[in-house]
Amino acid sequence: MNGIPAEFEQFHWMVDMVQNVDIGLIVVDKEFNVHLWNGFMTHHSGKQAHDVMTKSLFDLFPEINEAWFKAKTKPVFELGTRSFITWRQKPYLFRCRNVRPITQQSEFMYQNVTLNPMRSTTGEIKSMFLAVEDVTAEALVERLNQK
């Protein structure tokens, strides 16, 4: 072995995965301030992690309807259950550019978003993480088939 404790190695792997996975990962607290912003979100939104940390999601993305989004997060924070936003309900939560070379027919990225509760060590839900999936290719195919 290289002398590095296994726990440290695993932690390093987790950080690497969070930053490089092909899905957006964001952690916000109950006041909707950002605490984690992964590489996917940096790449697609154009906003650097150091520029969004501790800032309000609503200040960073004024296109998000605050009342609507807070209603979507209510079951997450109050009941500890997941909530979902699909591109069919709303094409995107975060206006991100579409960077996929094959699907450039869209000016923005269609998204499915899962809102997940995050429990503290005491079981309290103080934060949630958002998983943002790029579904542009699927949305465009479905929209073409509807014509």
C-alpha positions in Angstrom: 0.0 0.0 0.0 1.0 3.6 -0.4 0.6 4.6 3.3 -2.6 6.6 2.7 -5.5 5.5 4.9 -8.3 3.7 3.0 -10.9 6.2 4.3 -8.9 9.1 2.9 -8.6 7.4 -0.4 -12.3 6.7 -0.5 -13.1 10.3 0.4 -10.9 11.5 -2.4 -12.7 9.2 -4.8 -16.1 10.5 -3.7 -15.0 14.1 -4.3 -13.6 13.2 -7.7 -16.9 11.5 -8.6 -19.1 14.4 -7.5 -17.0 16.8 -9.5 -16.9 14.7 -12.7 -20.2 12.8 -12.9 -22.3 13.7 -15.9 -25.1 15.1 -13.8 -25.5 18.4 -12.0 -25.2 18.2 -8.2 -26.1 21.1 -6.0 -26.6 21.3 -2.2 -28.7 24.1 -0.8 -29.8 24.8 2.8 -33.4 25.7 3.9 -32.7 29.4 3.0 -31.7 28.2 -0.6 -28.1 29.2 -0.3 -25.7 27.1 -2.3 -23.2 24.9 -0.5 -22.1 22.5 -3.3 -21.8 23.2 -7.0 -20.2 20.4 -9.1 -18.2 20.5 -12.3 -21.3 19.7 -14.4 -23.1 22.8 -13.2 -20.0 24.9 -13.7 -19.6 23.7 -17.3 -23.2 24.0 -18.3 -24.2 27.2 -16.4 -21.0 29.1 -16.9 -21.0 29.9 -13.2 -17.9 29.0 -11.2 -18.3 27.3 -7.8 -16.5 30.0 -5.9 -18.9 32.6 -7.4 -22.1 30.7 -6.3 -21.1 29.4 -2.8 -23.3 30.8 0.0 -25.3 32.8 -2.5 -29.1 32.5 -2.9 -30.3 30.3 -5.7 -32.9 32.9 -6.6 -30.3 35.7 -6.9 -28.1 33.4 -9.1 -31.0 32.3 -11.3 -33.7 34.9 -11.4 -35.6 32.8 -13.9 -36.6 30.4 -11.0 -40.1 31.3 -9.8 -39.4 31.5 -6.0 -43.0 30.7 -4.8 -43.3 27.7 -7.2 -39.9 26.3 -6.3 -40.5 26.6 -2.6 -43.8 24.7 -3.0 -41.8 22.0 -4.8 -39.3 21.8 -2.0 -41.9 21.7 0.8 -42.2 17.8 0.9 -38.4 17.5 0.8 -37.9 19.7 3.9 -41.1 18.9 5.8 -41.6 15.2 5.0 -38.2 14.1 4.0 -39.4 12.8 0.7 -38.1 13.4 -2.8 -39.7 15.8 -5.2 -39.4 15.8 -9.0 -39.4 18.4 -11.8 -39.6 17.0 -15.3 -38.9 18.8 -18.5 -42.6 18.3 -19.4 -43.6 20.4 -16.4 -41.0 23.0 -17.0 -38.3 22.7 -19.7 -35.6 23.7 -17.3 -35.0 24.8 -13.7 -31.6 26.4 -14.5 -31.2 28.1 -17.8 -28.1 26.4 -19.1 -26.7 26.4 -22.6 -27.0 23.3 -24.6 -23.5 22.0 -25.2 -24.2 18.7 -26.7 -22.9 18.7 -30.3 -25.6 16.4 -31.7 -28.5 18.2 -30.1 -27.6 21.8 -30.9 -31.2 22.4 -32.2 -32.1 23.7 -28.8 -30.9 27.0 -27.3 -31.1 25.6 -23.8 -30.7 22.4 -21.9 -33.9 20.5 -21.1 -33.7 19.1 -17.6 -35.2 16.6 -15.2 -34.4 17.6 -11.6 -34.7 15.4 -8.5 -34.9 17.2 -5.1 -33.5 15.0 -2.4 -33.5 15.5 1.4 -30.2 15.4 3.2 -30.4 14.3 6.8 -27.9 15.5 9.5 -26.3 13.0 11.9 -29.3 13.7 14.2 -31.8 12.9 11.5 -32.8 16.6 10.9 -33.3 17.8 7.4 -31.3 21.0 7.1 -30.3 20.8 3.4 -31.3 19.2 0.1 -29.4 18.2 -2.9 -30.6 18.7 -6.5 -29.6 16.2 -9.2 -29.9 17.9 -12.6 -30.1 15.6 -15.6 -29.6 16.8 -19.2 -32.5 15.3 -21.1 -32.2 17.6 -24.2 -31.8 14.7 -26.7 -34.9 12.8 -25.4 -37.0 16.0 -25.2 -36.2 17.0 -28.7 -37.0 13.5 -30.1 -40.3 13.5 -28.3 -41.2 17.0 -29.5 -40.3 16.0 -33.1 -42.5 12.9 -32.8 -45.4 15.0 -31.6 -45.4 17.2 -34.8 
